[in-house]
Amino acid sequence: MVHLNDRSYLTGLEESPYRHLISTNTEPRDLEILEVRHIVEQKELRLAQLAAQINSTKATFNYSLIEQREIEKGSLLLFHNILSPIRRLPQDTSRLRNGGNEWMPSTPSIRYLAYKGHMRDLPAFHSWQLSTGLQLLMHFSDRPTLMGILSKCTALVEFNAALHDDIPGVNGNVDLNPAILGSERIVMPHLETLDMEHYLHSMWLLSYLTLPALTQIILSYISWPTATFNSLQSRSLFPLKSITLYGVGPLRVAEIGASDFLELIRRTPSITEFKSDAALVITPELISGLKAPSQNGALGLGPNLEYLEMTNMYPHGSRSSFRDAGMVLDMLASRNPSGNPAAFETDQYERMQTQLCQSGFEVSIFTFDFGSKNAIERGSHIPDVE
């Protein structure tokens, strides 16, 4: 396997006439483009020959051929980079004035990079230190190299992560909260948004990160990683404002209990917005817990919580959905800063019910606006008790 920190595939290229094109952002001349295309064809042919040899000698485990193949892949990638249009971006594209380009003047200053594929094909010429936005929908098989890349991303403000470890048995959504050495921690001092909606098996990354500026987090999970999240929160001390959770368990009802949810709100007094899409089950315990007694005129639980949205889906006839509208209205009234009566909007529920009724599901959608100075709370339809 060729990794970004493995330079074996550069053997033979140190004295290459194309070394200036491989190691810099210099635009190739027309004649050089033709020559590089010819080299690419030759290397692709060589890779095909190696693949045939490897297939014919699998029984003998000829590792030298596999090593040659990986070296050729790395070399081919470098020549592909020469032909890639991205390397011919203007040098001052979204340049950050932090001096980073003084020691790497040939690197394009890309502020936002979105990449989908395998880590081995990442562009070798990207300035990770200058990126403020990063989206990685990526497979990898070398975690230390991946962590080395992320440790350079000190300017990130937004990070969208969907990271799949190719090593069998490594991926999972288990709340292990492993002991991580201080030297293994990655501090992203400017990161405000962490989005891990698209792939639940990226949850392991939370154990390695310290995010003191985080204000918004979006997570998908099968069971809520209480220990992992609490540890992240304790070492980061972030001013978290918004939490969005997506449940992906059976019937999309993930395992987070009312007590875990209420503890999360208690530990995050800065939160103003919470959204759940099948991430927790709406229960009397949860609703009554939100009706926390006031302390000196201030709300004891979620004092800054302004918006709460919870969506659940259940099989018809399961009778699992929460139906006590009176309890909800009572909770809303207790948190209402103006004293005006609460009201429900039903249009969102009706739209969702129309979409789901033919799928054998009924839906409970609650949308509460606690922080409005106009004191009009909004909640979707709560089904009447049959």
VOVEXVEX-961394 format. One record per residue (C-alpha): residue number from 0; y, x, z negated; residue in one letter. Coordinates in steps of 0.1 Angstrom, whole numbers, plus 2048, in hexadecimal, padded with zeros to 3 digits. Layout:
REM residues N
R; NUM; Y; X; Z; A
...
REM end
This chain:
REM residues 386
R; 0; 800; 800; 800; M
R; 1; 822; 80E; 809; V
R; 2; 83E; 807; 7F0; H
R; 3; 863; 80D; 7F2; L
R; 4; 860; 82B; 7DB; N
R; 5; 843; 83A; 7EF; D
R; 6; 852; 851; 809; R
R; 7; 831; 85D; 818; S
R; 8; 837; 849; 838; Y
R; 9; 856; 860; 83E; L
R; 10; 83E; 87D; 845; T
R; 11; 846; 88B; 867; G
R; 12; 867; 878; 869; L
R; 13; 87D; 892; 856; E
R; 14; 883; 8A6; 876; E
R; 15; 882; 887; 88C; S
R; 16; 8A0; 883; 8A5; P
R; 17; 8A2; 860; 898; Y
R; 18; 8A6; 869; 873; R
R; 19; 8CB; 861; 874; H
R; 20; 8C3; 83E; 880; L
R; 21; 8A8; 839; 866; I
R; 22; 8BC; 844; 848; S
R; 23; 8DF; 837; 851; T
R; 24; 8EF; 818; 860; N
R; 25; 8F9; 82B; 880; T
R; 26; 8F7; 814; 89E; E
R; 27; 8DE; 822; 8B8; P
R; 28; 8E9; 82A; 8DB; R
R; 29; 8DA; 817; 8F8; D
R; 30; 8C3; 834; 901; L
R; 31; 8B8; 837; 8DD; E
R; 32; 8B0; 812; 8DC; I
R; 33; 899; 816; 8FA; L
R; 34; 888; 834; 8EA; E
R; 35; 884; 823; 8C8; V
R; 36; 874; 804; 8D9; R
R; 37; 85B; 81B; 8EA; H
R; 38; 853; 82B; 8C8; I
R; 39; 84E; 809; 8B9; V
R; 40; 836; 7FF; 8D5; E
R; 41; 822; 820; 8CF; Q
R; 42; 821; 81A; 8A9; K
R; 43; 816; 7F6; 8AD; E
R; 44; 7FA; 801; 8C5; L
R; 45; 7F0; 81C; 8AB; R
R; 46; 7EF; 801; 890; L
R; 47; 7D9; 7EB; 8A5; A
R; 48; 7C1; 809; 8AB; Q
R; 49; 7C0; 810; 886; L
R; 50; 7B9; 7EC; 87E; A
R; 51; 79B; 7ED; 896; A
R; 52; 78E; 80D; 886; Q
R; 53; 792; 7FF; 863; I
R; 54; 77F; 7DF; 86D; N
R; 55; 763; 7F3; 87C; S
R; 56; 75F; 80A; 85D; T
R; 57; 764; 7F1; 841; K
R; 58; 741; 7F8; 834; A
R; 59; 749; 81D; 82E; T
R; 60; 76B; 815; 81C; F
R; 61; 77E; 82E; 831; N
R; 62; 79D; 830; 81B; Y
R; 63; 7AD; 84B; 831; S
R; 64; 7B1; 833; 84E; L
R; 65; 7C0; 819; 837; I
R; 66; 7D9; 833; 82A; E
R; 67; 7E2; 83D; 84E; Q
R; 68; 7E7; 818; 856; R
R; 69; 7FF; 813; 839; E
R; 70; 812; 833; 843; I
R; 71; 815; 826; 866; E
R; 72; 821; 804; 859; K
R; 73; 83D; 815; 845; G
R; 74; 847; 82A; 862; S
R; 75; 848; 80C; 87A; L
R; 76; 85D; 7F9; 861; L
R; 77; 878; 814; 862; L
R; 78; 87A; 813; 888; F
R; 79; 87B; 7ED; 887; H
R; 80; 899; 7F1; 870; N
R; 81; 8AB; 805; 88B; I
R; 82; 8A8; 7E8; 8A3; L
R; 83; 8B1; 7CE; 88A; S
R; 84; 8D3; 7BD; 890; P
R; 85; 8DA; 7BC; 86A; I
R; 86; 8DF; 7E2; 869; R
R; 87; 8FB; 7DF; 881; R
R; 88; 911; 7CA; 86A; L
R; 89; 934; 7D7; 867; P
R; 90; 937; 7F1; 84B; Q
R; 91; 951; 7DD; 838; D
R; 92; 93D; 7BC; 838; T
R; 93; 945; 7AC; 816; S
R; 94; 94C; 7CE; 807; R
R; 95; 94F; 7D0; 7E1; L
R; 96; 96A; 7E7; 7D4; R
R; 97; 955; 7F8; 7BB; N
R; 98; 950; 81A; 7CB; G
R; 99; 92B; 813; 7D3; G
R; 100; 92F; 81C; 7F8; N
R; 101; 93F; 83D; 7F1; E
R; 102; 91D; 84C; 7EA; W
R; 103; 90B; 836; 804; M
R; 104; 925; 831; 820; P
R; 105; 90D; 828; 83B; S
R; 106; 8FE; 80A; 829; T
R; 107; 90A; 7E7; 832; P
R; 108; 91B; 7D5; 815; S
R; 109; 907; 7B5; 815; I
R; 110; 912; 79F; 7F8; R
R; 111; 8F7; 784; 7FC; Y
R; 112; 8D3; 78C; 807; L
R; 113; 8B9; 771; 80D; A
R; 114; 896; 77F; 814; Y
R; 115; 875; 76E; 81A; K
R; 116; 855; 782; 820; G
R; 117; 843; 79F; 80F; H
R; 118; 854; 7BA; 7FA; M
R; 119; 847; 7D6; 810; R
R; 120; 85E; 7C9; 82D; D
R; 121; 87E; 7C7; 819; L
R; 122; 89B; 7D9; 82B; P
R; 123; 89C; 7FC; 81E; A
R; 124; 8C1; 800; 825; F
R; 125; 8CE; 7E4; 80F; H
R; 126; 8E6; 7EC; 7F3; S
R; 127; 8D7; 7D9; 7D5; W
R; 128; 8F3; 7E5; 7BF; Q
R; 129; 90D; 7D2; 7D4; L
R; 130; 8FB; 7B0; 7D7; S
R; 131; 90A; 793; 7C4; T
R; 132; 8F1; 779; 7D2; G
R; 133; 8CC; 77E; 7D7; L
R; 134; 8B0; 767; 7E3; Q
R; 135; 88D; 775; 7E2; L
R; 136; 870; 75F; 7EE; L
R; 137; 858; 77B; 7EE; M
R; 138; 835; 788; 7E9; H
R; 139; 830; 7AA; 7D8; F
R; 140; 814; 7BF; 7CB; S
R; 141; 827; 7DA; 7B9; D
R; 142; 839; 7CC; 79B; R
R; 143; 849; 7EE; 790; P
R; 144; 859; 7F2; 7B2; T
R; 145; 866; 7CE; 7B1; L
R; 146; 875; 7D3; 78F; M
R; 147; 885; 7F3; 79B; G
R; 148; 896; 7E0; 7B6; I
R; 149; 8A2; 7C4; 79E; L
R; 150; 8AF; 7DE; 785; S
R; 151; 8C8; 7E9; 7A0; K
R; 152; 8D6; 7C6; 7A4; C
R; 153; 8F0; 7C9; 78A; T
R; 154; 90B; 7B6; 79D; A
R; 155; 8F7; 797; 7A2; L
R; 156; 907; 775; 79B; V
R; 157; 8EC; 75F; 7AA; E
R; 158; 8C7; 766; 7AC; F
R; 159; 8AD; 74F; 7BC; N
R; 160; 88A; 75C; 7B5; A
R; 161; 868; 751; 7C2; A
R; 162; 852; 770; 7BC; L
R; 163; 82D; 76F; 7C3; H
R; 164; 817; 78C; 7B6; D
R; 165; 7FB; 794; 7CE; D
R; 166; 7E5; 7A2; 7B3; I
R; 167; 7CA; 788; 7AB; P
R; 168; 7CD; 778; 789; G
R; 169; 7F1; 784; 782; V
R; 170; 803; 765; 78C; N
R; 171; 804; 749; 773; G
R; 172; 81B; 734; 75E; N
R; 173; 80D; 73E; 73C; V
R; 174; 827; 743; 720; D
R; 175; 81B; 766; 716; L
R; 176; 83D; 774; 70D; N
R; 177; 82F; 798; 710; P
R; 178; 83D; 7B5; 6FC; A
R; 179; 855; 7C6; 714; I
R; 180; 863; 7E9; 70E; L
R; 181; 889; 7EC; 70C; G
R; 182; 887; 803; 72A; S
R; 183; 876; 7E8; 73E; E
R; 184; 892; 7CE; 738; R
R; 185; 8A9; 7C6; 755; I
R; 186; 8CC; 7BD; 74B; V
R; 187; 8E0; 7A9; 765; M
R; 188; 902; 7A8; 754; P
R; 189; 913; 791; 76E; H
R; 190; 8F7; 779; 777; L
R; 191; 903; 755; 772; E
R; 192; 8E8; 741; 785; T
R; 193; 8C2; 747; 784; L
R; 194; 8AF; 72F; 79B; D
R; 195; 889; 730; 799; M
R; 196; 883; 70C; 7A6; E
R; 197; 86E; 715; 7C4; H
R; 198; 851; 728; 7B4; Y
R; 199; 844; 721; 790; L
R; 200; 831; 742; 78E; H
R; 201; 851; 757; 78C; S
R; 202; 854; 74D; 768; M
R; 203; 847; 770; 75D; W
R; 204; 868; 77F; 768; L
R; 205; 87B; 76E; 74B; L
R; 206; 86A; 787; 733; S
R; 207; 87A; 7A4; 744; Y
R; 208; 89E; 797; 749; L
R; 209; 8BC; 798; 732; T
R; 210; 8D8; 781; 740; L
R; 211; 8F7; 781; 729; P
R; 212; 90D; 76E; 742; A
R; 213; 8F3; 753; 74C; L
R; 214; 903; 730; 74F; T
R; 215; 8E9; 71E; 765; Q
R; 216; 8C3; 720; 766; I
R; 217; 8AB; 70D; 77C; I
R; 218; 886; 70F; 775; L
R; 219; 864; 701; 781; S
R; 220; 846; 702; 76A; Y
R; 221; 825; 6F2; 761; I
R; 222; 829; 6F6; 73B; S
R; 223; 84A; 700; 72A; W
R; 224; 84B; 725; 721; P
R; 225; 85A; 720; 6FE; T
R; 226; 855; 744; 6F1; A
R; 227; 860; 754; 712; T
R; 228; 880; 740; 715; F
R; 229; 889; 743; 6F1; N
R; 230; 886; 769; 6F3; S
R; 231; 89C; 76A; 712; L
R; 232; 8B5; 754; 701; Q
R; 233; 8B5; 769; 6E1; S
R; 234; 8BB; 78B; 6F2; R
R; 235; 8D3; 77E; 70C; S
R; 236; 8E9; 768; 6F7; L
R; 237; 8F5; 757; 717; F
R; 238; 90F; 73B; 719; P
R; 239; 8F6; 723; 72B; L
R; 240; 907; 704; 738; K
R; 241; 8ED; 6F5; 750; S
R; 242; 8C7; 6F2; 74E; I
R; 243; 8B2; 6E2; 76A; T
R; 244; 88C; 6DF; 765; L
R; 245; 872; 6D5; 77F; Y
R; 246; 850; 6CB; 773; G
R; 247; 833; 6D3; 78B; V
R; 248; 815; 6CA; 776; G
R; 249; 7FC; 6AE; 77D; P
R; 250; 810; 690; 789; L
R; 251; 82E; 6A6; 786; R
R; 252; 830; 69F; 761; V
R; 253; 832; 6C2; 751; A
R; 254; 82A; 6CA; 72D; E
R; 255; 84A; 6CC; 719; I
R; 256; 84A; 6B8; 6F9; G
R; 257; 868; 6A5; 6EB; A
R; 258; 86A; 6BE; 6CE; S
R; 259; 86B; 6DC; 6E6; D
R; 260; 887; 6CB; 6FB; F
R; 261; 89B; 6C2; 6DC; L
R; 262; 897; 6E6; 6CF; E
R; 263; 8A3; 6F3; 6F0; L
R; 264; 8C2; 6DD; 6EE; I
R; 265; 8C8; 6E8; 6CA; R
R; 266; 8C5; 70D; 6D3; R
R; 267; 8DE; 709; 6EF; T
R; 268; 8FD; 6F9; 6E1; P
R; 269; 911; 704; 6FF; S
R; 270; 8FD; 6EE; 717; I
R; 271; 911; 6D3; 72A; T
R; 272; 8F7; 6C8; 744; E
R; 273; 8D1; 6C3; 742; F
R; 274; 8BC; 6B6; 75F; K
R; 275; 897; 6B0; 75E; S
R; 276; 881; 6A6; 77C; D
R; 277; 860; 69D; 76D; A
R; 278; 864; 6BA; 755; A
R; 279; 861; 6A6; 735; L
R; 280; 854; 684; 72B; V
R; 281; 86E; 66B; 71F; I
R; 282; 862; 65F; 6FD; T
R; 283; 871; 64D; 6DE; P
R; 284; 871; 66E; 6CC; E
R; 285; 886; 67E; 6E7; L
R; 286; 89F; 662; 6E8; I
R; 287; 8A2; 65F; 6C3; S
R; 288; 8A6; 685; 6C0; G
R; 289; 8C4; 684; 6D7; L
R; 290; 8D4; 66C; 6BE; K
R; 291; 8DA; 688; 6A6; A
R; 292; 8F0; 680; 688; P
R; 293; 913; 68D; 68A; S
R; 294; 91F; 6A9; 674; Q
R; 295; 943; 6A7; 669; N
R; 296; 94A; 691; 687; G
R; 297; 939; 6A9; 6A0; A
R; 298; 918; 6A3; 6B1; L
R; 299; 8FD; 6B7; 6A0; G
R; 300; 8E7; 6BA; 6C0; L
R; 301; 8F5; 6C3; 6E1; G
R; 302; 919; 6C2; 6D7; P
R; 303; 925; 6CB; 6FA; N
R; 304; 90B; 6B8; 70D; L
R; 305; 91C; 6A3; 728; E
R; 306; 901; 69A; 741; Y
R; 307; 8DC; 693; 73C; L
R; 308; 8C5; 689; 759; E
R; 309; 8A0; 683; 755; M
R; 310; 888; 676; 76F; T
R; 311; 864; 66D; 769; N
R; 312; 849; 65F; 780; M
R; 313; 829; 64D; 774; Y
R; 314; 80B; 63D; 785; P
R; 315; 80F; 617; 786; H
R; 316; 7FE; 607; 768; G
R; 317; 7FE; 627; 753; S
R; 318; 818; 617; 73C; R
R; 319; 824; 63B; 734; S
R; 320; 848; 634; 73E; S
R; 321; 862; 62F; 723; F
R; 322; 86F; 60C; 722; R
R; 323; 885; 608; 703; D
R; 324; 8A8; 602; 712; A
R; 325; 8B6; 5F9; 6F0; G
R; 326; 8AD; 61B; 6E1; M
R; 327; 8BE; 62D; 6FE; V
R; 328; 8DD; 618; 6FB; L
R; 329; 8DE; 61F; 6D6; D
R; 330; 8DB; 644; 6DC; M
R; 331; 8F7; 643; 6F6; L
R; 332; 90E; 630; 6DE; A
R; 333; 908; 64A; 6C3; S
R; 334; 913; 666; 6DA; R
R; 335; 930; 653; 6EB; N
R; 336; 951; 664; 6E2; P
R; 337; 966; 645; 6EB; S
R; 338; 952; 629; 6DC; G
R; 339; 951; 616; 6FD; N
R; 340; 92F; 604; 704; P
R; 341; 916; 615; 719; A
R; 342; 90C; 608; 73C; A
R; 343; 8F0; 60E; 754; F
R; 344; 8F1; 614; 779; E
R; 345; 8D2; 608; 78C; T
R; 346; 8D8; 613; 7B0; D
R; 347; 8C8; 635; 7AC; Q
R; 348; 8A9; 626; 79C; Y
R; 349; 8A6; 60C; 7B7; E
R; 350; 8A8; 626; 7D3; R
R; 351; 88D; 63B; 7C2; M
R; 352; 877; 61D; 7BA; Q
R; 353; 878; 613; 7DF; T
R; 354; 86D; 635; 7E9; Q
R; 355; 851; 638; 7D0; L
R; 356; 842; 615; 7CD; C
R; 357; 82B; 619; 7EA; Q
R; 358; 81E; 63A; 7DB; S
R; 359; 80F; 62A; 7BC; G
R; 360; 82A; 637; 7A4; F
R; 361; 846; 627; 78F; E
R; 362; 864; 63B; 785; V
R; 363; 87A; 63E; 767; S
R; 364; 89C; 64F; 76E; I
R; 365; 8B6; 654; 753; F
R; 366; 8D8; 662; 75B; T
R; 367; 8F0; 664; 73D; F
R; 368; 913; 670; 73E; D
R; 369; 91D; 679; 71A; F
R; 370; 93D; 68C; 71F; G
R; 371; 952; 674; 734; S
R; 372; 974; 66D; 724; K
R; 373; 972; 64B; 735; N
R; 374; 953; 644; 720; A
R; 375; 93F; 634; 73B; I
R; 376; 91B; 640; 736; E
R; 377; 905; 63E; 754; R
R; 378; 8DF; 638; 753; G
R; 379; 8C7; 62E; 76D; S
R; 380; 8B0; 610; 76A; H
R; 381; 898; 60E; 74C; I
R; 382; 87B; 5F7; 756; P
R; 383; 878; 5D8; 740; D
R; 384; 859; 5D4; 72B; V
R; 385; 840; 5BF; 73D; E
REM end
